Every structure is written in C-alpha cells, then in structure tokens.
C-alpha cells in the first residue's frame, strides 16, 4: 500500500465546512446562540438568527423576529425563510427560558411558559422543517437540552421536563428521519457562562462549580464547537445521540 492510499478522503477543513448550507439558529441572539451563529458563519454557512423582537443578529447573519411561544409566528417565519432561500439544511434550537420554583409553588403559567418556549416550539420547528430536509435529502438538527433534563434539578421541574422532552423528541425524530438523510442530535450543556446563569443566586452557582470535574464553568464557544461538529460532515454517522458539554459536571 502506498502512502497516498492512507490519505484521508477529505482534508479536515472541508469536513468542517458548511459552504453552501443554510442554517437556522433559534435563540441566536443569546449567550450560546450568538456564539453558535458566529461559528456557523465562520464555517461558511448562510445563517438565519431567530429571536425575540428587539434583539439582533451577530455578524452577517440575517435576523428574524419570532416569539417561539406562538406556533403561528413559528409557521410564518419558516414559510418566509422558505420563500427567501428555498428552505434550509441545518436547524439549531437554542432558544430557552427558565422560571424556577419548587413544584409546590410552581404556577400553571410558569409550567406552560417554559414548556412552550423550550419544547413545544421544537416540535413546531421540526415539523415545519421536515419537507425542506426531505426535498434536499439532507438535514442536520441540533437541539440544545441540558444535563438537568437528564438528572432532574431542584426548582426546575418545568425546565428539566422540557429538556428531557427535547431528548425524547430528538431520538424519535432521528429514528423517523434517518431514511431521508436527516440526522438529529442533542447537546446537554452543564453550567455555561451566559446571562441565563448570571441570574442564578451565587450559592447555586458555587454548588454547580464544585460539581464540575474540569474545575471551571464552560464558555459558550465550548457548546458552539460541539454544535459545529454535529452540523458538519465530521459527524456524518452520528444521529440520535446526546452529547454532554459539561466539563464532567454530570456523569451517567
Ligand atoms: P440566553 O438567555 O442567553 O439565550 C436564550 C435566548 O433565547 C435569548 O436570546 C432569548 O431572547 C431567546 N428567547 C427566549 N424566549 C424566547 C421566545 N419566546 N421566542 C424567541 N426567543 C426566545 O441563554 P443561554 O445560556 O445562551 O441558553 C441557550 C440554551 O442553552 C437554552 O436552551 C438553555 O436552556 C440551554 N442551556 C444553557 C445552560 C447554561 O448554563 N447557560 C446550561 C444548559 C442548557
């Protein structure tokens, strides 16, 4: 065998390249979402950043306002993107909220708000995206879950249930869509330094930090790197998985 036979089929750069792909990132103006948008742009994708009215898109991404608690707005936004660029290949669902209360103090509104934005919207987005993916014979979906969706968390019944639901939704979608060339994976971040965690009480943060095997909270780019991997051809044979980006904060 000659040295040439040992050469990889593609160079590493082309395996990570998203040139010619269109990506939609929900919650793309947030801490993890905005860094994810930047990474997808760097990889050559055209990127739609979708977030609440009044927010903005990083770099050259195209901003669209949409409230993910409203199914009609989600359907309209998906249709607009289809009309503008004929669909998309990549969906990263990053939008998410918390409304923490212990179960006995949690209102119906706290429960519904978190389930609507975190989980219901993923169902509406995926269902709307499937015809685009089938048309292209390609699709890469990454749902941002949380380690608290896998282990439960005091004060987060609504949030943990929504994030566990994303994992079940993602695995089911992976089973149903594999035959059309669509891959669906989840990422479970642990504590990542963003506005969402800045609002937590210091003692909760300190306890979380003590759980992290690598000794420090994660940076949004740690999650963005995992998203890029799961959206690229580097992960061509990976679907239905949950990738924890948590510095070892929670090991099953
Ligand atoms: P963030 O608050 O910075 O970003 C969330 C984004 O979602 C914001 O830009 C916000 O405007 C958007 N959003 C909220 N409600 C919306 C709605 N109704 N319609 C449209 N957009 C809406 O938070 P983050 O820390 O960057 O979190 C991003 C994702 O990562 C979330 O799904 C979160 O649950 C998950 N996560 C974060 C951590 C962490 O430690 N930061 C850990 C685990 C999982």
Boltz pocket constraint, residues with backbone or C-beta under 6 A from the ligand:
constraints:
  - pocket:
      binder: B
      contacts: [[A, 26], [A, 27], [A, 28], [A, 29], [A, 30], [A, 31], [A, 32], [A, 33], [A, 50], [A, 51], [A, 52], [A, 55], [A, 66], [A, 67], [A, 68], [A, 69], [A, 93], [A, 94], [A, 95], [A, 96], [A, 97], [A, 117], [A, 144], [A, 145], [A, 146], [A, 147], [A, 188], [A, 189], [A, 190], [A, 191], [A, 192], [A, 193], [A, 194], [A, 195], [A, 196], [A, 197]]
      max_distance: 6.0
